[in-house]
Amino acid sequence: MIAVNGSEPQNPLVPSNTNENGGGRVVDRLFAGLRYIDNKGMLHDEVAQSIETTDQQHFLIRLKPGWTFSDGSKVTARSFVDAWNYGALITNAQLQSYTYSPIVGFTDVQADPPRAQTMSGLRVIDDLTFTVDLVAPTIDFRTRLAYAPFYPLPEVAFRDMAAFGQRPIGNGPYRFADGNAWQHDVQLTVVPNESYRGGRPPRNKGLTFVFYSSYDSAYSDLLSDNLDVLDTIPDSALTVFKADLGDRAVQAPTAQNQWIGIQPNVPHFSGEEGRLRAYAISMAIDREAIGQKIFRGSRVPARDYTSRVLPGYNGDLPGSQVLDFNPDEARRMWARANEIAPWSGRFEISYNADGGHQAWVDALANSIRNTLGIEAVGAPYPTFKQLRDKVVSRTVGTPFRYGWQGDYPTMLQFLEPGFLSTSETNDVEYRNPEYDRLIAAAEAAPTEQDSWRLVGEAQSVLLRDLPTIPIFDYINSAGYSKRVDNVTICWNGLADFENLELK
């Protein structure tokens, strides 16, 4: 068994309700979708035999025969259609429901109360064939089909979804280990799924995701070979991990970023006053210095809301100067905001203490305090789940650290969940019809180049409104023990779990 780092999943392990790192890394091991993404970010068909379209709007999908779930039940077209309909239906309150929004009939199942129980754009033809009709051409829909909310579910899941999420039955390369596989707040163990038929078969006998309260503890275990793979080296070890690990130290740019989100109910951060203060805060942060001092260059200043490793990235967008360290302009913006309403209180940045964030959040607070002359501090929550629960319930009450880790390799995947008006994961409640229109146009674009241009225009709108403050892009630092081999960090910053091997 190979021990890898993880964190307690926020929710039961239902693909359409899993939108955070701790749960996501497990769900992706347990399930196989129509397609999968390899460690370099390349797409491959998995359960799909073919995905045909002539217009990026109407799709005919055929499945490979012989696929089963780990309980022996068949994977059929209905396994996909039923799972997607469950995920989209408003009464099921799934966090990833927004991902089905391109499908015809989504607005009917999202109405309150729903006008239908299933999306009319999905139609089962036979056990191995179904069709998907979209509201409009969607240039990255075929790529999205590799994402967790589009995984299939067995019939047993719908009898008791809460119970199913505690011990899911999937069709992926792994299944839950026998016995007490999920020891909450401690660890979760998966073993190879003998019935898996796809292109990422495990080269190991199983994985134990060990849940750590701090990366420092995880790093200590790594050095003593009690942990085999750590995908995030703690700040405290960035100056020594290469010396400690030698050729077992790994660095690679990944599709991950770090943001500071500010919900509109935070005092002084709504309307024009809030926009000016967000500008001031952004320009008061010396991203370059903090990235070098705290992360030894493994974090680089963000230049947009996506990631520099993604196709179409543009680091010189109109409006990106708001991400420059500019103390004089920061103070001018803060003064203009004070003319609207004098500042009171202190600027707190909430973060989860179990994620290795204290040092850089404190450094951000120092930069803001030194530039603007206000009290600025980090505000820790013990766990990621506790912070996320506050963010999702809109009760966090302060700015908070969050970010995005690519689920599939397109810029739209970063921009739609976080900022579309219709997105359930729009944690800052951003609403701008101009932005929504540009994103829709990018999806309907005839070519990728046209889409990238429209994505740039949409990002310029975000940079103008600044609902969230981009901070860093990741150069991921990771390491592994003397017990394992064939360790690769994927495009999204996670280990290539299936290909890990014991020596």
MOFEN-V892092 format. One record per residue. RES is the residue in three letters. PHI is phi in degrees with one decimal (NA if undefined). Layout:
<<RES;PHI> <RES;PHI>>
This chain:
<<MET;NA> <ILE;-102.7> <ALA;-93.9> <VAL;-126.8> <ASN;-76.3> <GLY;-162.2> <SER;-146.0> <GLU;-57.3> <PRO;-57.2> <GLN;-67.9> <ASN;-135.9> <PRO;-54.0> <LEU;-84.7> <VAL;-102.2> <PRO;-53.4> <SER;-77.2> <ASN;-120.3> <THR;-114.4> <ASN;-134.9> <GLU;-134.8> <ASN;-63.5> <GLY;-61.9> <GLY;-76.5> <GLY;-61.8> <ARG;-67.6> <VAL;-82.2> <VAL;-55.7> <ASP;-68.4> <ARG;-84.5> <LEU;-86.7> <PHE;-125.8> <ALA;-123.4> <GLY;-98.8> <LEU;-62.6> <ARG;-138.0> <TYR;-138.8> <ILE;-112.0> <ASP;-82.3> <ASN;-67.3> <LYS;-98.3> <GLY;87.7> <MET;-90.7> <LEU;-92.7> <HIS;-139.8> <ASP;-69.3> <GLU;-119.5> <VAL;-78.0> <ALA;-72.4> <GLN;-81.6> <SER;-159.5> <ILE;-130.5> <GLU;-107.5> <THR;-157.3> <THR;-111.8> <ASP;-139.9> <GLN;60.5> <GLN;-126.5> <HIS;-119.8> <PHE;-124.1> <LEU;-111.9> <ILE;-116.5> <ARG;-115.1> <LEU;-98.8> <LYS;-72.5> <PRO;-74.3> <GLY;93.6> <TRP;-74.5> <THR;-135.3> <PHE;-79.6> <SER;-68.3> <ASP;-91.3> <GLY;95.4> <SER;-72.2> <LYS;-76.7> <VAL;-89.4> <THR;-125.8> <ALA;-57.1> <ARG;-67.6> <SER;-60.2> <PHE;-77.5> <VAL;-62.0> <ASP;-65.1> <ALA;-64.3> <TRP;-66.8> <ASN;-64.8> <TYR;-61.7> <GLY;-63.9> <ALA;-85.1> <LEU;-67.7> <ILE;-58.9> <THR;-69.3> <ASN;-86.7> <ALA;50.6> <GLN;-85.7> <LEU;-63.0> <GLN;-100.1> <SER;-59.7> <TYR;-60.3> <THR;-66.4> <TYR;-92.5> <SER;-59.0> <PRO;-69.7> <ILE;-80.1> <VAL;-56.9> <GLY;96.2> <PHE;-61.0> <THR;-63.8> <ASP;-70.7> <VAL;-79.1> <GLN;-96.0> <ALA;-65.2> <ASP;-123.0> <PRO;-76.9> <PRO;-65.2> <ARG;-87.6> <ALA;-154.9> <GLN;-97.9> <THR;-136.3> <MET;-83.4> <SER;-69.6> <GLY;-81.0> <LEU;-111.8> <ARG;-142.8> <VAL;-81.8> <ILE;-92.4> <ASP;-156.5> <ASP;-58.3> <LEU;-117.0> <THR;-141.4> <PHE;-147.7> <THR;-118.4> <VAL;-131.5> <ASP;-111.4> <LEU;-102.2> <VAL;-63.9> <ALA;-150.8> <PRO;-55.7> <THR;-132.5> <ILE;-64.6> <ASP;-108.3> <PHE;-63.5> <ARG;-62.4> <THR;-71.4> <ARG;-59.9> <LEU;-65.4> <ALA;-88.7> <TYR;-88.6> <ALA;-50.3> <PRO;-60.2> <PHE;-97.7> <TYR;-71.4> <PRO;-84.8> <LEU;-128.8> <PRO;-76.9> <GLU;-57.7> <VAL;-61.4> <ALA;-60.7> <PHE;-79.8> <ARG;-76.2> <ASP;-160.2> <MET;-66.0> <ALA;-64.1> <ALA;-66.7> <PHE;-58.7> <GLY;-65.1> <GLN;-80.3> <ARG;-149.1> <PRO;-67.9> <ILE;-113.9> <GLY;-119.4> <ASN;-125.4> <GLY;-88.0> <PRO;-68.4> <TYR;-127.5> <ARG;-134.4> <PHE;-59.8> <ALA;-66.6> <ASP;-65.5> <GLY;80.8> <ASN;-84.2> <ALA;-68.2> <TRP;-109.3> <GLN;-95.1> <HIS;-55.1> <ASP;66.0> <VAL;-122.8> <GLN;-167.6> <LEU;-143.5> <THR;-119.0> <VAL;-124.4> <VAL;-128.7> <PRO;-57.2> <ASN;-90.1> <GLU;-62.4> <SER;-91.8> <TYR;-65.6> <ARG;-123.1> <GLY;-94.6> <GLY;-93.9> <ARG;-131.9> <PRO;-66.7> <PRO;-63.2> <ARG;-103.5> <ASN;-136.8> <LYS;-96.1> <GLY;144.3> <LEU;-130.3> <THR;-113.6> <PHE;-83.8> <VAL;-94.6> <PHE;-90.7> <TYR;-106.2> <SER;-85.2> <SER;-154.0> <TYR;-70.2> <ASP;-63.0> <SER;-64.5> <ALA;-63.3> <TYR;-66.6> <SER;-60.8> <ASP;-66.4> <LEU;-62.9> <LEU;-63.9> <SER;-96.1> <ASP;63.1> <ASN;-89.1> <LEU;-126.8> <ASP;-94.5> <VAL;-138.6> <LEU;-123.6> <ASP;-87.5> <THR;-141.1> <ILE;-73.0> <PRO;-66.8> <ASP;-51.0> <SER;-64.9> <ALA;-109.8> <LEU;-64.0> <THR;-81.8> <VAL;-125.0> <PHE;-65.4> <LYS;-68.4> <ALA;-70.4> <ASP;-65.7> <LEU;-103.8> <GLY;62.7> <ASP;-75.7> <ARG;-93.0> <ALA;-90.5> <VAL;-128.6> <GLN;-136.0> <ALA;-161.6> <PRO;-66.3> <THR;-136.4> <ALA;-82.6> <GLN;-138.0> <ASN;-145.0> <GLN;-130.2> <TRP;-127.5> <ILE;-114.6> <GLY;-96.6> <ILE;-135.9> <GLN;-76.7> <PRO;-67.0> <ASN;-85.4> <VAL;-72.4> <PRO;-54.1> <HIS;76.3> <PHE;-125.2> <SER;-123.0> <GLY;62.3> <GLU;-66.2> <GLU;-60.0> <GLY;-64.3> <ARG;-64.9> <LEU;-63.1> <ARG;-68.7> <ALA;-62.7> <TYR;-56.1> <ALA;-63.0> <ILE;-59.9> <SER;-59.7> <MET;-78.5> <ALA;-88.9> <ILE;-100.3> <ASP;-88.0> <ARG;-58.9> <GLU;-60.6> <ALA;-65.0> <ILE;-67.2> <GLY;-61.1> <GLN;-76.8> <LYS;-71.6> <ILE;-84.7> <PHE;-109.2> <ARG;52.0> <GLY;84.5> <SER;-84.5> <ARG;-127.2> <VAL;-121.7> <PRO;-57.1> <ALA;-68.9> <ARG;-118.1> <ASP;-160.9> <TYR;-100.6> <THR;-113.6> <SER;-152.4> <ARG;-70.4> <VAL;-91.8> <LEU;-91.4> <PRO;-58.2> <GLY;89.0> <TYR;-57.1> <ASN;-131.8> <GLY;-88.1> <ASP;-131.7> <LEU;-74.8> <PRO;-55.8> <GLY;97.3> <SER;-71.9> <GLN;-64.2> <VAL;-68.1> <LEU;-94.4> <ASP;-79.8> <PHE;-73.8> <ASN;-145.2> <PRO;-57.4> <ASP;-63.5> <GLU;-67.7> <ALA;-59.5> <ARG;-67.7> <ARG;-64.6> <MET;-65.1> <TRP;-63.3> <ALA;-64.9> <ARG;-63.8> <ALA;-65.3> <ASN;-65.2> <GLU;-68.4> <ILE;-79.2> <ALA;-157.5> <PRO;-59.7> <TRP;-67.0> <SER;-142.2> <GLY;85.0> <ARG;-132.5> <PHE;-92.0> <GLU;-107.2> <ILE;-115.4> <SER;-76.6> <TYR;-152.5> <ASN;-92.8> <ALA;-72.2> <ASP;-87.9> <GLY;-114.7> <GLY;71.9> <HIS;-105.2> <GLN;-59.1> <ALA;-62.8> <TRP;-75.2> <VAL;-65.7> <ASP;-62.6> <ALA;-66.1> <LEU;-60.7> <ALA;-60.3> <ASN;-62.9> <SER;-62.8> <ILE;-66.1> <ARG;-64.0> <ASN;-68.5> <THR;-82.3> <LEU;-99.5> <GLY;70.9> <ILE;-112.7> <GLU;-77.4> <ALA;-133.8> <VAL;-145.4> <GLY;-82.4> <ALA;-128.4> <PRO;-78.0> <TYR;-107.5> <PRO;-59.0> <THR;-131.8> <PHE;-61.6> <LYS;-60.1> <GLN;-63.8> <LEU;-65.6> <ARG;-62.6> <ASP;-60.8> <LYS;-69.0> <VAL;-64.8> <VAL;-64.7> <SER;-83.1> <ARG;62.4> <THR;-117.8> <VAL;-67.3> <GLY;75.5> <THR;-140.9> <PRO;-56.7> <PHE;-146.3> <ARG;-83.9> <TYR;-155.8> <GLY;-177.6> <TRP;-139.4> <GLN;-120.2> <GLY;-56.0> <ASP;-93.5> <TYR;-149.4> <PRO;-84.4> <THR;-138.1> <MET;-65.4> <LEU;-59.8> <GLN;-67.8> <PHE;-82.0> <LEU;-90.1> <GLU;-75.9> <PRO;-61.7> <GLY;-81.6> <PHE;-138.7> <LEU;-67.3> <SER;-57.0> <THR;-89.2> <SER;-81.3> <GLU;-71.4> <THR;-104.1> <ASN;-79.9> <ASP;-67.1> <VAL;-106.2> <GLU;53.3> <TYR;-72.5> <ARG;-136.1> <ASN;-150.1> <PRO;-59.4> <GLU;-64.0> <TYR;-63.5> <ASP;-57.8> <ARG;-64.9> <LEU;-66.3> <ILE;-66.5> <ALA;-61.3> <ALA;-65.9> <ALA;-63.8> <GLU;-67.2> <ALA;-88.2> <ALA;-62.4> <PRO;-73.1> <THR;-135.1> <GLU;-62.8> <GLN;-62.0> <ASP;-63.4> <SER;-63.1> <TRP;-61.9> <ARG;-61.7> <LEU;-69.5> <VAL;-60.3> <GLY;-61.5> <GLU;-64.0> <ALA;-63.7> <GLN;-67.3> <SER;-63.9> <VAL;-64.4> <LEU;-61.2> <LEU;-65.6> <ARG;-72.5> <ASP;-85.9> <LEU;49.2> <PRO;-69.4> <THR;-137.0> <ILE;-102.4> <PRO;-66.3> <ILE;-118.2> <PHE;-133.2> <ASP;-101.5> <TYR;-99.5> <ILE;-109.0> <ASN;-73.0> <SER;-112.9> <ALA;-141.6> <GLY;-160.5> <TYR;-144.5> <SER;-84.7> <LYS;-76.2> <ARG;-84.6> <VAL;-120.7> <ASP;-144.5> <ASN;59.6> <VAL;-96.3> <THR;-130.0> <ILE;-94.0> <CYS;-77.1> <TRP;-56.3> <ASN;-99.5> <GLY;92.2> <LEU;-93.4> <ALA;-68.8> <ASP;-78.7> <PHE;-59.3> <GLU;-63.7> <ASN;-95.5> <LEU;-64.7> <GLU;-135.4> <LEU;-78.1> <LYS;-71.7>>
